[in-house]
């Protein structure tokens, strides 16, 4: 897996891109990127999930995609949609530790911790809702 993904997704490319665009694109894009990165690094996350994450992060890194990133306002909407969908698919793998790592890393770009906490709370609510919906009533 590492050999194929190295061409499109690499840690140096990811951090370079985040450092360039973090303040411009805001917490709503940066938070899921960082969250997915820590999911990718987790030993608890299965290979199929890591493949999904690598694809989403590679798409974020690419400058020319469905909506090129240099387009004002709308340039990152396709990236955000893919990132959000990937996070949603992998909610069950998001641990408290991963949320904490994400919070600590996003502080690097955003001084307002309130926004980071809001993003974290949204993840926790989605995770709880998804877990409730997966419980099937027994008859």
Residue pairs with C-beta under 8 A, 6 or more apart in sequence:
1 47
1 50
1 51
1 54
5 51
5 54
5 58
8 54
8 58
8 61
8 62
9 54
9 55
9 57
9 58
9 61
11 37
13 61
14 33
14 37
14 57
14 60
14 61
17 60
17 61
18 30
18 33
18 34
18 109
21 29
21 69
21 76
22 30
22 108
22 109
22 110
23 109
23 110
25 76
27 106
27 110
27 115
27 116
27 119
28 80
28 119
29 76
29 79
29 80
29 83
30 106
30 109
30 110
31 102
31 106
31 116
31 119
32 80
32 83
32 84
32 86
32 87
33 57
33 60
33 83
34 102
34 105
34 106
35 87
35 94
35 98
35 99
35 102
35 123
36 53
36 56
36 57
36 83
36 86
36 87
36 90
37 53
37 57
38 98
38 101
38 102
38 105
39 45
39 49
39 50
39 53
39 90
39 93
39 94
39 98
40 50
40 53
40 54
40 57
42 93
42 95
42 98
44 93
44 95
45 53
45 90
45 93
46 93
49 89
49 90
49 93
52 86
52 89
52 90
53 86
53 90
55 86
56 82
56 83
56 86
59 65
59 79
59 82
60 79
60 82
60 83
63 69
63 70
65 78
65 79
66 78
67 74
67 75
67 76
67 77
67 78
68 75
69 75
69 76
69 79
87 94
87 123
88 126
88 130
91 123
91 126
91 127
91 130
92 127
92 130
92 131
94 123
94 127
99 120
99 123
99 124
102 116
102 120
103 113
103 116
103 117
103 120
106 116
106 119
107 113
107 116
110 116
